[in-house]
Amino acid sequence: MLIEIDNGSGFCFGVTTAIQKAEEELAKGNKLYCLGDIVHNGMECERLRQMGLITINHDEMRELHDVKVLLRAHGEPPATYELARRNHIEIIDATCPVVLQLQKKIKKQFEAGNGQIVIFGKKGHAEVLGLVGQTQSTAIVIESFEEVKKLDFSRDVYLYSQTTKSLDEFHQIIEYIQQHISPSATFRSFDTICRNVANRMPNISAFASKHDLILFVCGRKSSNGKVLFNECLRVNPNSRLIEGPDEIDPSWLEGVQTVGICGATSTPKWLMEQCRDALMV
């Protein structure tokens, strides 16, 4: 049986940087907290926990003083930085540069006033909470094409996207707004989708079509993982989403000659390698 790991899968730049910053700080023997899971992958979070990384939520952060807290790649709203200042918390900021630029764009638009700031993204997602926070929670979040219909087309619309959303669906939303916006209203869209993720779509599609079975290794919390896995499934119905090697069902391998192993931008290479090794036992 031929087993191939997709070279294009694995951590994106933002996640890699956040993990490197955590490892560097922990290697110094310093106590380090991380606000939320550093990456949407349980096994990588556990590896870092064993190194000493302490994951906290916002409520727990309010009780901390004079400590170091790492902000992960997803970014945070202004309120988090204000809390850190009040509690004398040293921030190690690992916000992805792509997300940081998006936050600045949205904040600038909000400060300019007028119109609806619309974010195409997953409600409650860490990145989206950080984006909405730039608008004092006034931004409208739409999760799918269907929700675009609830906008007020008589008012100006400024459309942005969570960095890991589908490019095709974003363009569908743009087209719909263009068709329905009032002649007296302004519509502007800003393509803020990360190409690191968007470019993986055609690559992972080609990879999935090459193999009899696809094992897509991904934490079930990962947003971009869902998008990429659905693309695998579309191209190759014999695609399975697993979090690790323990979830591999031997019956999937019956009659299979080639297996492709791939993953999300939150999937560590070492985990894909573990899945490969499990197949070779």
PASEBA-1860 file (N, C-alpha, C; in nm, 3 decimals):
! residues 281
1> MLIEIDNG> 0.084/-0.120/0.000/0.000/0.000/0.000/0.089/0.126/0.000 ~ 0.059/0.217/-0.091/0.134/0.343/-0.100/0.070/0.446/-0.008 ~ 0.152/0.511/0.075/0.102/0.615/0.167/0.177/0.744/0.138 ~ 0.101/0.852/0.116/0.164/0.981/0.086/0.109/1.088/0.181 ~ 0.200/1.167/0.239/0.160/1.283/0.320/0.166/1.406/0.231 ~ 0.061/1.484/0.233/0.054/1.605/0.152/0.155/1.709/0.201 ~ 0.247/1.748/0.113/0.350/1.847/0.149/0.292/1.984/0.181 ~ 0.175/2.015/0.124/0.114/2.147/0.144/0.035/2.159/0.272
9> SGFCFGVT> 0.013/2.048/0.342/-0.064/2.052/0.467/0.027/2.085/0.585 ~ -0.036/2.122/0.694/0.040/2.154/0.814/0.022/2.298/0.855 ~ 0.089/2.336/0.962/0.071/2.469/1.019/0.093/2.581/0.918 ~ 0.008/2.682/0.927/0.030/2.804/0.850/0.132/2.890/0.926 ~ 0.173/2.999/0.863/0.276/3.086/0.920/0.236/3.137/1.058 ~ 0.110/3.181/1.072/0.063/3.240/1.197/0.069/3.141/1.313 ~ 0.026/3.020/1.289/0.027/2.917/1.394/0.170/2.878/1.429 ~ 0.254/2.862/1.327/0.395/2.827/1.349/0.462/2.931/1.439
17> TAIQKAEE> 0.439/3.058/1.410/0.499/3.166/1.488/0.451/3.164/1.633 ~ 0.321/3.144/1.653/0.264/3.141/1.789/0.326/3.028/1.870 ~ 0.340/2.911/1.809/0.397/2.795/1.880/0.545/2.818/1.910 ~ 0.616/2.876/1.815/0.758/2.907/1.837/0.776/3.003/1.955 ~ 0.690/3.105/1.961/0.698/3.203/2.071/0.672/3.136/2.205 ~ 0.573/3.044/2.207/0.543/2.971/2.330/0.660/2.883/2.372 ~ 0.717/2.811/2.276/0.829/2.720/2.306/0.951/2.798/2.356 ~ 0.978/2.911/2.294/1.093/2.993/2.336/1.078/3.041/2.480
25> ELAKGNKL> 0.959/3.085/2.514/0.933/3.137/2.650/0.939/3.023/2.753 ~ 0.883/2.910/2.718/0.883/2.795/2.810/1.024/2.739/2.828 ~ 1.105/2.747/2.722/1.243/2.697/2.730/1.327/2.778/2.829 ~ 1.287/2.903/2.852/1.357/2.988/2.950/1.318/2.953/3.094 ~ 1.218/2.865/3.108/1.172/2.828/3.241/1.068/2.924/3.296 ~ 1.017/3.012/3.210/0.917/3.110/3.255/0.777/3.050/3.256 ~ 0.695/3.098/3.350/0.556/3.056/3.355/0.482/3.132/3.244 ~ 0.406/3.061/3.164/0.338/3.124/3.052/0.194/3.076/3.041
33> YCLGDIVH> 0.105/3.173/3.030/-0.037/3.145/3.008/-0.069/3.172/2.861 ~ -0.167/3.100/2.808/-0.215/3.125/2.672/-0.365/3.148/2.678 ~ -0.410/3.258/2.618/-0.553/3.291/2.621/-0.626/3.212/2.511 ~ -0.691/3.105/2.552/-0.756/3.015/2.457/-0.658/2.911/2.403 ~ -0.709/2.808/2.339/-0.623/2.705/2.279/-0.531/2.770/2.176 ~ -0.402/2.745/2.188/-0.305/2.808/2.098/-0.331/2.767/1.952 ~ -0.387/2.651/1.933/-0.422/2.602/1.799/-0.539/2.506/1.817 ~ -0.626/2.499/1.715/-0.742/2.411/1.725/-0.704/2.266/1.695
41> NGMECERL> -0.614/2.217/1.778/-0.573/2.077/1.767/-0.539/2.027/1.907 ~ -0.622/1.936/1.957/-0.609/1.890/2.096/-0.475/1.826/2.127 ~ -0.420/1.752/2.033/-0.295/1.680/2.061/-0.174/1.775/2.067 ~ -0.175/1.879/1.984/-0.067/1.978/1.990/-0.080/2.060/2.119 ~ -0.204/2.091/2.157/-0.226/2.164/2.284/-0.175/2.083/2.403 ~ -0.198/1.953/2.398/-0.152/1.865/2.506/0.001/1.859/2.510 ~ 0.065/1.855/2.394/0.212/1.854/2.389/0.269/1.978/2.458 ~ 0.208/2.095/2.428/0.256/2.220/2.487/0.219/2.229/2.636
49> RQMGLITI> 0.106/2.169/2.673/0.069/2.167/2.814/0.174/2.091/2.895 ~ 0.224/1.983/2.836/0.326/1.905/2.905/0.458/1.981/2.917 ~ 0.478/2.079/2.827/0.596/2.164/2.836/0.578/2.276/2.940 ~ 0.452/2.295/2.983/0.426/2.395/3.087/0.328/2.505/3.049 ~ 0.278/2.504/2.925/0.185/2.609/2.882/0.050/2.591/2.953 ~ 0.000/2.699/3.011/-0.127/2.695/3.085/-0.232/2.770/3.003 ~ -0.334/2.699/2.958/-0.440/2.760/2.878/-0.548/2.816/2.969 ~ -0.586/2.941/2.946/-0.688/3.007/3.029/-0.796/3.068/2.939
57> NHDEMREL> -0.909/3.104/3.001/-1.013/3.177/2.928/-1.013/3.323/2.976 ~ -1.102/3.404/2.922/-1.105/3.547/2.955/-1.139/3.571/3.102 ~ -1.229/3.491/3.157/-1.265/3.507/3.299/-1.145/3.481/3.389 ~ -1.068/3.378/3.356/-0.950/3.344/3.435/-0.842/3.452/3.421 ~ -0.834/3.513/3.304/-0.734/3.618/3.283/-0.763/3.739/3.373 ~ -0.891/3.766/3.397/-0.927/3.880/3.483/-0.873/3.866/3.625 ~ -0.848/3.742/3.667/-0.799/3.716/3.803/-0.646/3.719/3.810 ~ -0.579/3.727/3.696/-0.432/3.722/3.694/-0.371/3.862/3.702
65> HDVKVLLR> -0.255/3.869/3.768/-0.180/3.994/3.777/-0.030/3.962/3.766 ~ 0.045/4.055/3.702/0.192/4.044/3.697/0.240/3.910/3.642 ~ 0.179/3.865/3.532/0.220/3.739/3.467/0.238/3.765/3.317 ~ 0.280/3.661/3.245/0.292/3.670/3.099/0.179/3.590/3.034 ~ 0.113/3.653/2.938/0.004/3.586/2.866/0.031/3.597/2.716 ~ 0.026/3.483/2.649/0.044/3.478/2.504/-0.091/3.490/2.435 ~ -0.100/3.579/2.338/-0.219/3.590/2.254/-0.192/3.514/2.126 ~ -0.276/3.418/2.095/-0.255/3.329/1.980/-0.279/3.401/1.848
73> AHGEPPAT> -0.261/3.328/1.740/-0.266/3.386/1.605/-0.402/3.448/1.570 ~ -0.510/3.400/1.632/-0.645/3.447/1.598/-0.668/3.595/1.627 ~ -0.591/3.651/1.723/-0.609/3.792/1.758/-0.712/3.811/1.868 ~ -0.713/3.929/1.925/-0.801/3.963/2.036/-0.861/4.103/2.017 ~ -0.976/4.130/2.079/-1.034/4.264/2.073/-0.958/4.362/2.163 ~ -0.977/4.492/2.145/-0.908/4.592/2.228/-0.928/4.572/2.379 ~ -1.044/4.520/2.418/-1.073/4.501/2.561/-0.970/4.411/2.630 ~ -0.917/4.314/2.557/-0.817/4.223/2.615/-0.688/4.297/2.648
81> YELARRNH> -0.647/4.387/2.560/-0.525/4.466/2.584/-0.545/4.563/2.701 ~ -0.667/4.617/2.711/-0.698/4.708/2.822/-0.693/4.633/2.955 ~ -0.746/4.512/2.957/-0.741/4.428/3.077/-0.596/4.399/3.116 ~ -0.513/4.368/3.017/-0.372/4.340/3.044/-0.302/4.460/3.107 ~ -0.334/4.579/3.057/-0.273/4.701/3.113/-0.315/4.721/3.259 ~ -0.443/4.700/3.285/-0.495/4.719/3.421/-0.432/4.621/3.519 ~ -0.412/4.497/3.474/-0.364/4.390/3.563/-0.212/4.371/3.557 ~ -0.144/4.465/3.489/0.003/4.457/3.476/0.047/4.321/3.420
89> IEIIDATC> -0.025/4.277/3.315/0.007/4.152/3.247/0.093/4.184/3.125 ~ 0.203/4.111/3.112/0.289/4.127/2.994/0.233/4.042/2.881 ~ 0.199/4.108/2.771/0.143/4.038/2.655/0.255/3.993/2.561 ~ 0.252/3.865/2.525/0.337/3.814/2.417/0.241/3.797/2.299 ~ 0.248/3.889/2.206/0.147/3.898/2.101/0.186/3.816/1.980 ~ 0.113/3.706/1.958/0.140/3.620/1.842/0.027/3.630/1.740 ~ -0.045/3.744/1.743/-0.151/3.764/1.643/-0.092/3.755/1.503 ~ -0.155/3.677/1.417/-0.108/3.662/1.279/-0.106/3.799/1.210
97> PVVLQLQK> -0.001/3.832/1.135/0.006/3.962/1.066/-0.112/3.987/0.972 ~ -0.164/3.880/0.910/-0.280/3.895/0.821/-0.403/3.939/0.900 ~ -0.422/3.879/1.017/-0.534/3.913/1.105/-0.518/4.055/1.159 ~ -0.395/4.089/1.195/-0.366/4.222/1.251/-0.400/4.331/1.150 ~ -0.365/4.309/1.023/-0.397/4.406/0.918/-0.548/4.421/0.900 ~ -0.617/4.308/0.910/-0.763/4.309/0.896/-0.827/4.386/1.012 ~ -0.778/4.364/1.133/-0.829/4.438/1.249/-0.814/4.589/1.228 ~ -0.697/4.629/1.178/-0.671/4.773/1.157/-0.765/4.832/1.052
105> KIKKQFEA> -0.790/4.757/0.945/-0.881/4.804/0.840/-1.022/4.825/0.894 ~ -1.069/4.729/0.971/-1.205/4.736/1.026/-1.216/4.851/1.126 ~ -1.114/4.867/1.209/-1.115/4.975/1.308/-1.119/5.112/1.238 ~ -1.039/5.125/1.133/-1.036/5.251/1.058/-1.172/5.282/0.996 ~ -1.236/5.180/0.940/-1.369/5.198/0.880/-1.472/5.236/0.986 ~ -1.464/5.170/1.102/-1.557/5.199/1.212/-1.541/5.344/1.259 ~ -1.417/5.388/1.272/-1.391/5.524/1.319/-1.436/5.629/1.218 ~ -1.441/5.589/1.090/-1.489/5.680/0.986/-1.640/5.700/0.995
113> GNGQIVIF> -1.709/5.605/1.062/-1.853/5.617/1.084/-1.936/5.580/0.962 ~ -2.069/5.573/0.985/-2.169/5.546/0.879/-2.161/5.402/0.825 ~ -2.275/5.353/0.779/-2.281/5.224/0.711/-2.273/5.104/0.803 ~ -2.297/4.989/0.741/-2.293/4.861/0.812/-2.159/4.795/0.786 ~ -2.088/4.762/0.892/-1.966/4.683/0.878/-2.009/4.537/0.890 ~ -1.986/4.462/0.784/-2.032/4.323/0.777/-1.910/4.231/0.770 ~ -1.910/4.128/0.854/-1.799/4.033/0.855/-1.852/3.894/0.818 ~ -1.801/3.839/0.712/-1.834/3.701/0.672/-1.744/3.610/0.755
121> GKKGHAEV> -1.803/3.542/0.853/-1.723/3.460/0.943/-1.810/3.377/1.035 ~ -1.745/3.299/1.117/-1.815/3.209/1.209/-1.842/3.282/1.340 ~ -1.968/3.294/1.377/-2.005/3.361/1.502/-1.938/3.293/1.621 ~ -1.878/3.372/1.708/-1.815/3.316/1.827/-1.673/3.267/1.805 ~ -1.627/3.262/1.680/-1.490/3.219/1.653/-1.394/3.324/1.709 ~ -1.281/3.279/1.761/-1.186/3.370/1.826/-1.146/3.486/1.736 ~ -1.115/3.457/1.610/-1.075/3.565/1.519/-1.188/3.665/1.499 ~ -1.309/3.614/1.482/-1.425/3.700/1.457/-1.455/3.788/1.579
129> LGLVGQTQ> -1.441/3.732/1.698/-1.462/3.812/1.820/-1.363/3.928/1.825 ~ -1.240/3.901/1.782/-1.138/4.006/1.777/-1.172/4.113/1.675 ~ -1.232/4.073/1.563/-1.270/4.167/1.458/-1.390/4.252/1.501 ~ -1.490/4.186/1.556/-1.610/4.256/1.602/-1.574/4.356/1.713 ~ -1.474/4.319/1.793/-1.429/4.406/1.901/-1.373/4.539/1.852 ~ -1.327/4.544/1.727/-1.276/4.669/1.670/-1.388/4.769/1.644 ~ -1.513/4.722/1.647/-1.629/4.806/1.614/-1.720/4.829/1.735 ~ -1.664/4.805/1.855/-1.744/4.814/1.978/-1.869/4.725/1.967
137> STAIVIES> -1.849/4.609/1.907/-1.952/4.504/1.892/-2.071/4.545/1.805 ~ -2.051/4.640/1.713/-2.161/4.682/1.625/-2.159/4.611/1.490 ~ -2.050/4.544/1.456/-2.041/4.476/1.325/-2.145/4.365/1.315 ~ -2.192/4.342/1.193/-2.288/4.234/1.166/-2.208/4.114/1.114 ~ -2.228/3.998/1.177/-2.158/3.877/1.133/-2.254/3.789/1.055 ~ -2.214/3.750/0.935/-2.293/3.654/0.858/-2.209/3.529/0.837 ~ -2.270/3.415/0.863/-2.196/3.288/0.858/-2.199/3.223/0.721 ~ -2.303/3.255/0.643/-2.318/3.187/0.515/-2.385/3.280/0.414
145> FEEVKKLD> -2.389/3.235/0.290/-2.452/3.312/0.182/-2.598/3.343/0.216 ~ -2.668/3.248/0.275/-2.811/3.267/0.306/-2.834/3.387/0.396 ~ -2.741/3.414/0.486/-2.760/3.522/0.584/-2.740/3.661/0.527 ~ -2.686/3.671/0.405/-2.663/3.803/0.346/-2.795/3.875/0.321 ~ -2.903/3.798/0.310/-3.035/3.855/0.278/-3.091/3.941/0.391 ~ -3.035/3.927/0.511/-3.088/4.003/0.625/-3.030/4.145/0.635 ~ -2.935/4.179/0.547/-2.875/4.313/0.551/-2.974/4.419/0.502 ~ -2.951/4.541/0.547/-3.032/4.656/0.504/-2.965/4.716/0.381
153> FSRDVYLY> -3.021/4.688/0.265/-2.958/4.730/0.140/-2.983/4.876/0.106 ~ -3.057/4.945/0.192/-3.076/5.089/0.171/-2.961/5.168/0.236 ~ -2.878/5.099/0.315/-2.765/5.163/0.384/-2.632/5.115/0.325 ~ -2.529/5.195/0.345/-2.394/5.158/0.298/-2.351/5.026/0.361 ~ -2.279/4.944/0.284/-2.229/4.815/0.332/-2.078/4.807/0.306 ~ -2.004/4.773/0.412/-1.860/4.751/0.402/-1.834/4.608/0.444 ~ -1.797/4.525/0.347/-1.786/4.381/0.369/-1.641/4.335/0.385 ~ -1.617/4.259/0.491/-1.486/4.198/0.519/-1.508/4.048/0.540
161> SQTTKSLD> -1.399/3.973/0.545/-1.412/3.829/0.570/-1.311/3.782/0.673 ~ -1.355/3.687/0.756/-1.262/3.611/0.840/-1.156/3.553/0.747 ~ -1.032/3.549/0.790/-0.921/3.514/0.699/-0.927/3.372/0.645 ~ -1.001/3.282/0.712/-0.999/3.141/0.672/-1.128/3.094/0.604 ~ -1.213/3.189/0.561/-1.339/3.149/0.497/-1.318/3.113/0.349 ~ -1.425/3.056/0.291/-1.420/3.013/0.151/-1.424/3.132/0.057 ~ -1.329/3.135/-0.036/-1.320/3.243/-0.134/-1.442/3.242/-0.227 ~ -1.485/3.123/-0.268/-1.600/3.112/-0.359/-1.727/3.168/-0.295
169> EFHQIIEY> -1.752/3.132/-0.169/-1.874/3.180/-0.102/-1.866/3.331/-0.079 ~ -1.747/3.382/-0.051/-1.729/3.526/-0.033/-1.766/3.600/-0.162 ~ -1.725/3.546/-0.276/-1.757/3.609/-0.405/-1.907/3.600/-0.435 ~ -1.972/3.494/-0.391/-2.118/3.481/-0.406/-2.188/3.592/-0.329 ~ -2.140/3.616/-0.207/-2.199/3.720/-0.121/-2.181/3.858/-0.184 ~ -2.062/3.883/-0.238/-2.034/4.012/-0.305/-2.132/4.033/-0.421 ~ -2.149/3.928/-0.501/-2.237/3.936/-0.618/-2.381/3.967/-0.577 ~ -2.427/3.901/-0.471/-2.565/3.922/-0.423/-2.584/4.066/-0.376
177> IQQHISPS> -2.488/4.118/-0.298/-2.499/4.255/-0.248/-2.497/4.354/-0.365 ~ -2.411/4.331/-0.462/-2.404/4.419/-0.579/-2.538/4.425/-0.652 ~ -2.608/4.313/-0.656/-2.736/4.305/-0.725/-2.850/4.371/-0.647 ~ -2.836/4.380/-0.514/-2.948/4.426/-0.431/-2.926/4.560/-0.361 ~ -2.804/4.612/-0.364/-2.776/4.738/-0.294/-2.852/4.854/-0.361 ~ -2.903/4.944/-0.280/-2.976/5.061/-0.331/-2.881/5.149/-0.412 ~ -2.931/5.211/-0.521/-2.847/5.300/-0.601/-2.792/5.418/-0.518 ~ -2.861/5.450/-0.409/-2.817/5.564/-0.327/-2.718/5.522/-0.217
185> ATFRSFDT> -2.692/5.391/-0.206/-2.602/5.340/-0.101/-2.467/5.299/-0.161 ~ -2.365/5.302/-0.077/-2.230/5.263/-0.117/-2.204/5.119/-0.075 ~ -2.141/5.042/-0.163/-2.097/4.907/-0.125/-1.950/4.891/-0.159 ~ -1.874/4.850/-0.057/-1.732/4.820/-0.080/-1.700/4.686/-0.015 ~ -1.625/4.605/-0.086/-1.583/4.476/-0.030/-1.432/4.473/-0.023 ~ -1.381/4.405/0.078/-1.237/4.395/0.101/-1.201/4.248/0.112 ~ -1.125/4.200/0.015/-1.087/4.058/0.014/-0.977/4.036/0.118 ~ -1.019/3.988/0.235/-0.925/3.970/0.346/-0.902/3.822/0.378
193> ICRNVANR> -0.930/3.737/0.282/-0.910/3.593/0.301/-0.761/3.560/0.283 ~ -0.707/3.487/0.376/-0.565/3.452/0.374/-0.536/3.355/0.259 ~ -0.444/3.394/0.172/-0.412/3.308/0.057/-0.341/3.180/0.100 ~ -0.279/3.183/0.217/-0.216/3.063/0.270/-0.320/2.951/0.283 ~ -0.443/2.990/0.319/-0.552/2.893/0.332/-0.622/2.874/0.197 ~ -0.657/2.987/0.132/-0.731/2.980/0.006/-0.657/2.900/-0.100 ~ -0.524/2.917/-0.106/-0.445/2.846/-0.206/-0.437/2.696/-0.180 ~ -0.470/2.657/-0.058/-0.468/2.513/-0.028/-0.585/2.439/-0.093
201> MPNISAFA> -0.690/2.513/-0.126/-0.810/2.448/-0.182/-0.778/2.374/-0.312 ~ -0.723/2.441/-0.415/-0.694/2.366/-0.539/-0.588/2.258/-0.517 ~ -0.492/2.284/-0.428/-0.385/2.186/-0.403/-0.440/2.061/-0.336 ~ -0.527/2.083/-0.234/-0.579/1.967/-0.161/-0.679/1.891/-0.246 ~ -0.745/1.963/-0.335/-0.838/1.900/-0.429/-0.763/1.804/-0.522 ~ -0.652/1.850/-0.575/-0.569/1.766/-0.663/-0.513/1.646/-0.587 ~ -0.471/1.670/-0.462/-0.414/1.564/-0.379/-0.519/1.456/-0.349 ~ -0.641/1.500/-0.314/-0.748/1.406/-0.279/-0.790/1.318/-0.396
209> SKHDLILF> -0.778/1.374/-0.517/-0.821/1.299/-0.636/-0.722/1.188/-0.673 ~ -0.601/1.193/-0.617/-0.495/1.099/-0.653/-0.502/0.966/-0.578 ~ -0.579/0.960/-0.469/-0.572/0.844/-0.379/-0.706/0.773/-0.361 ~ -0.696/0.644/-0.326/-0.817/0.564/-0.302/-0.885/0.606/-0.172 ~ -0.804/0.640/-0.072/-0.855/0.679/0.059/-0.782/0.804/0.106 ~ -0.858/0.900/0.160/-0.799/1.020/0.218/-0.824/1.020/0.368 ~ -0.716/1.035/0.444/-0.727/1.056/0.589/-0.696/1.203/0.614 ~ -0.799/1.278/0.650/-0.781/1.421/0.677/-0.768/1.437/0.828
217> VCGRKSSN> -0.648/1.473/0.872/-0.616/1.480/1.015/-0.639/1.623/1.063 ~ -0.730/1.636/1.161/-0.769/1.772/1.197/-0.846/1.773/1.329 ~ -0.824/1.876/1.411/-0.906/1.896/1.530/-1.046/1.935/1.488 ~ -1.148/1.885/1.554/-1.286/1.911/1.511/-1.332/2.054/1.538 ~ -1.250/2.133/1.607/-1.283/2.274/1.631/-1.234/2.364/1.517 ~ -1.152/2.311/1.429/-1.086/2.393/1.327/-1.183/2.435/1.217 ~ -1.197/2.567/1.199/-1.286/2.620/1.094/-1.230/2.592/0.955 ~ -1.102/2.622/0.934/-1.047/2.599/0.800/-1.037/2.450/0.772
225> GKVLFNEC> -1.026/2.369/0.879/-1.024/2.224/0.863/-1.154/2.173/0.802 ~ -1.266/2.229/0.847/-1.397/2.189/0.793/-1.406/2.222/0.644 ~ -1.358/2.342/0.608/-1.362/2.386/0.468/-1.276/2.293/0.382 ~ -1.154/2.266/0.427/-1.062/2.183/0.348/-1.109/2.038/0.341 ~ -1.162/1.986/0.453/-1.212/1.848/0.452/-1.330/1.833/0.356 ~ -1.419/1.932/0.356/-1.535/1.926/0.265/-1.491/1.926/0.119 ~ -1.379/1.994/0.091/-1.326/1.993/-0.045/-1.272/1.854/-0.080 ~ -1.205/1.790/0.017/-1.158/1.651/-0.004/-1.276/1.559/-0.032
233> LRVNPNSR> -1.380/1.576/0.047/-1.501/1.492/0.037/-1.570/1.511/-0.097 ~ -1.572/1.634/-0.146/-1.634/1.665/-0.275/-1.562/1.593/-0.388 ~ -1.428/1.593/-0.380/-1.346/1.532/-0.486/-1.337/1.380/-0.468 ~ -1.327/1.338/-0.343/-1.309/1.196/-0.312/-1.402/1.155/-0.198 ~ -1.517/1.092/-0.230/-1.614/1.054/-0.127/-1.555/0.960/-0.021 ~ -1.444/0.895/-0.054/-1.379/0.806/0.043/-1.274/0.885/0.125 ~ -1.321/0.995/0.185/-1.237/1.079/0.270/-1.287/1.069/0.413 ~ -1.197/1.055/0.506/-1.233/1.041/0.648/-1.163/1.147/0.732
241> LIEGPDEI> -1.239/1.212/0.819/-1.181/1.310/0.911/-1.146/1.241/1.042 ~ -1.020/1.251/1.083/-0.976/1.190/1.208/-0.893/1.291/1.287 ~ -0.895/1.277/1.418/-0.813/1.366/1.502/-0.675/1.307/1.527 ~ -0.661/1.176/1.513/-0.532/1.113/1.536/-0.535/0.967/1.494 ~ -0.422/0.897/1.508/-0.410/0.759/1.459/-0.507/0.661/1.526 ~ -0.548/0.690/1.650/-0.639/0.599/1.722/-0.776/0.588/1.655 ~ -0.810/0.684/1.570/-0.943/0.686/1.507/-0.945/0.614/1.372 ~ -0.831/0.562/1.330/-0.826/0.492/1.200/-0.897/0.356/1.214
249> DPSWLEGV> -0.994/0.333/1.129/-1.069/0.207/1.128/-1.006/0.115/1.022 ~ -0.955/-0.001/1.064/-0.889/-0.093/0.969/-0.977/-0.131/0.850 ~ -1.110/-0.129/0.869/-1.200/-0.167/0.760/-1.194/-0.068/0.643 ~ -1.151/0.056/0.671/-1.139/0.155/0.564/-1.033/0.116/0.461 ~ -0.939/0.029/0.503/-0.824/-0.003/0.418/-0.848/-0.120/0.323 ~ -0.965/-0.184/0.336/-0.996/-0.299/0.251/-1.001/-0.259/0.104 ~ -0.919/-0.323/0.023/-0.917/-0.296/-0.121/-0.849/-0.166/-0.159 ~ -0.789/-0.100/-0.061/-0.725/0.030/-0.087/-0.578/0.010/-0.124
257> QTVGICGA> -0.535/0.072/-0.232/-0.395/0.062/-0.274/-0.314/0.187/-0.242 ~ -0.381/0.303/-0.240/-0.309/0.428/-0.207/-0.387/0.508/-0.103 ~ -0.314/0.559/-0.004/-0.374/0.642/0.102/-0.304/0.778/0.101 ~ -0.385/0.883/0.101/-0.332/1.019/0.111/-0.362/1.074/0.249 ~ -0.262/1.130/0.315/-0.281/1.190/0.448/-0.258/1.340/0.436 ~ -0.358/1.418/0.477/-0.346/1.563/0.469/-0.415/1.625/0.590 ~ -0.413/1.758/0.600/-0.470/1.820/0.719/-0.491/1.969/0.702 ~ -0.530/2.032/0.813/-0.562/2.174/0.815/-0.439/2.259/0.846
265> TSTPKWLM> -0.460/2.390/0.850/-0.350/2.481/0.886/-0.320/2.470/1.036 ~ -0.403/2.398/1.108/-0.381/2.376/1.252/-0.334/2.234/1.282 ~ -0.299/2.160/1.179/-0.255/2.021/1.197/-0.103/2.011/1.196 ~ -0.042/1.962/1.305/0.105/1.949/1.306/0.152/1.834/1.217 ~ 0.267/1.854/1.155/0.324/1.750/1.067/0.348/1.620/1.145 ~ 0.392/1.633/1.272/0.423/1.513/1.349/0.300/1.425/1.368 ~ 0.181/1.486/1.370/0.058/1.408/1.388/0.022/1.332/1.261 ~ 0.043/1.395/1.146/0.021/1.326/1.019/0.119/1.210/1.004
273> EQCRDALM> 0.242/1.231/1.051/0.343/1.124/1.046/0.305/1.008/1.137 ~ 0.246/1.037/1.253/0.198/0.931/1.342/0.090/0.847/1.274 ~ 0.003/0.913/1.201/-0.105/0.841/1.129/-0.046/0.752/1.021 ~ 0.055/0.804/0.951/0.125/0.722/0.850/0.188/0.599/0.915 ~ 0.256/0.621/1.028/0.324/0.511/1.096/0.226/0.404/1.144 ~ 0.107/0.449/1.187/0.003/0.355/1.234/-0.044/0.263/1.121 ~ -0.045/0.315/1.000/-0.086/0.235/0.884/0.020/0.133/0.845 ~ 0.144/0.158/0.884/0.255/0.072/0.843/0.283/-0.041/0.942
281> V> 0.209/-0.041/1.052/0.232/-0.146/1.155/0.183/-0.280/1.103
END
